[in-house]
């Protein structure tokens, strides 16, 4: 079992999501669709970013060998968050035999995500 945690200052993501290239580089099409349903509120975008960072820490690689948009923070029909992986992120996870659990939270200033790899 491995654990990853990350906290992001929301104002930094709020500035970054004004750049279309940032959005395309960091967020998957599925995440973008979910974020658009929420009017791309900075707190939600920051929570997604924090989940990607926490995932990389739980994986033990840091952000190496995969693209950030290959790690998606999505929500089930009850609103519970989960990670969806594609590309190299999915390959690395399969090789390591990991499944993931994720929890997110935010305030007006910070978004935090915790990822457990098991």
Helices and strands as residue ranges (DSSP letters): E 2-9, H 10-16, H 20-26, H 29-37, H 42-59, G 68-70, E 71-75, E 81-85, H 87-96, E 100-106, E 110-117
